[in-house]
């Protein structure tokens, strides 16, 4: 029996259809409609979120700038106030320093004026006063200074400088003597300067004005200059409190600073040096 040939059934793939057919089938499908709606909604949401982020960023940036600007202004105001306060404090400190310096100068002046009638005498042996410094000095000073017979020395009080009793190898302590009247003190000081040396029992005696420690240092700064002036036979005088007066070539100059004295003497030596060179 002869078999009839069978027709082959071809399978149709989705790709084999046309685009219109595919689109028509997708649009007509419920699943396709849902997918498109979801994508469109997501796109809208992303767009809205992006716009919201831009707005938030803009607002935050503007707020930050405003706050930063306000803080900068506040900081500048505070710095300006601190600078003004510092300037005021510096002025107050400077004024207080000036007042303190003036007060210290007045205290020093009062202290030295309270010692105006005092002399400091160095060289008498330890224990020579035998417990009575006033009586001992009233008897020893007239002979030591070649004073006129019957010269009365009215001493208000006298004592040795405070401190432990020195051993034999050390210098004896000085006497601090306060005279009742300033002319008596001045008489003894001038007599001591007129004599080349003061001797008492083969011991040298030195008589000085009793100045404060601070004033002594101020006067001592001129010691080397005074020695040089004596060697050059230039007339000078050291006056209270620490004023060096130099008389040279008919002019008198006053100095309170050592460097100013040296500068003046250097200028005075320049003309003589140039004259010597020209004569040579």
VENVENZI-V110446 format. One record per residue. SS is DSSP state (~ for helix, > for strand, _ for the rest). PHI is phi in whole degrees, 0 to 359 (* if undefined). Layout:
<<SS	PHI> <SS	PHI>>
//
This chain:
<<_	*> <_	286> <_	274> <_	280> <_	294> <_	267> <_	282> <_	282> <_	268> <_	277> <_	278> <_	259> <_	274> <~	298> <~	289> <~	286> <_	279> <_	282> <~	295> <~	295> <~	293> <~	294> <~	299> <~	292> <~	289> <~	290> <~	289> <_	276> <_	273> <~	297> <~	294> <~	297> <~	297> <~	293> <~	296> <~	297> <~	296> <~	293> <~	295> <~	295> <~	295> <~	295> <~	296> <~	295> <~	298> <~	298> <~	296> <~	295> <~	297> <~	298> <~	295> <~	295> <~	297> <~	299> <~	294> <~	297> <~	299> <~	297> <~	296> <~	297> <~	298> <~	296> <~	297> <~	297> <~	297> <~	298> <~	295> <~	297> <~	297> <~	296> <~	291> <~	297> <~	298> <~	296> <~	296> <~	298> <~	297> <~	295> <~	298> <~	298> <~	295> <~	297> <~	297> <~	296> <~	297> <~	296> <~	298> <~	295> <~	295> <~	299> <~	296> <~	295> <~	297> <~	298> <~	294> <~	294> <~	296> <~	297> <~	296> <~	295> <~	298> <~	297> <~	296> <~	295> <~	297> <~	292> <~	297> <~	297> <~	296> <~	296> <~	297> <~	288> <~	291> <~	292> <_	261> <_	302> <_	265> <>	263> <>	228> <>	249> <>	242> <>	238> <_	129> <_	293> <_	298> <_	295> <_	89> <_	294> <_	285> <_	54> <_	85> <_	225> <~	299> <~	297> <~	297> <~	297> <~	290> <~	296> <~	270> <~	273> <~	292> <~	301> <~	292> <~	295> <_	256> <_	55> <_	281> <_	298> <_	297> <_	84> <_	293> <_	268> <_	249> <_	274> <>	259> <>	285> <>	199> <>	208> <>	202> <>	279> <_	299> <_	292> <_	143> <_	294> <_	294> <_	287> <_	284> <_	304> <_	283> <_	266> <_	291> <_	292> <_	289> <_	279> <>	266> <>	254> <>	239> <>	248> <>	271> <_	293> <_	232> <~	296> <~	303> <~	295> <~	300> <~	293> <~	299> <~	294> <~	293> <~	293> <~	296> <~	294> <~	289> <~	286> <_	269> <_	292> <_	219> <_	249> <>	236> <>	222> <_	51> <_	64> <>	244> <>	285> <_	244> <>	237> <>	238> <>	229> <>	289> <_	263> <_	267> <_	292> <~	301> <~	297> <~	289> <~	302> <~	296> <~	296> <~	283> <~	291> <_	297> <_	266> <~	300> <~	295> <~	296> <~	297> <~	298> <~	295> <~	295> <~	296> <~	296> <_	267> <_	56> <_	263> <>	288> <>	209> <>	204> <>	253> <>	247> <_	291> <_	279> <_	208> <>	244> <>	263> <>	251> <>	242> <>	250> <>	213> <_	56> <_	80> <>	241> <>	247> <>	242> <>	248> <>	221> <_	240> <_	240> <~	297> <~	296> <~	294> <~	296> <~	297> <~	296> <~	296> <~	294> <~	295> <~	293> <~	290> <~	280> <~	298> <~	300> <~	294> <~	294> <~	294> <~	295> <~	297> <~	295> <~	292> <~	293> <_	291>>
//
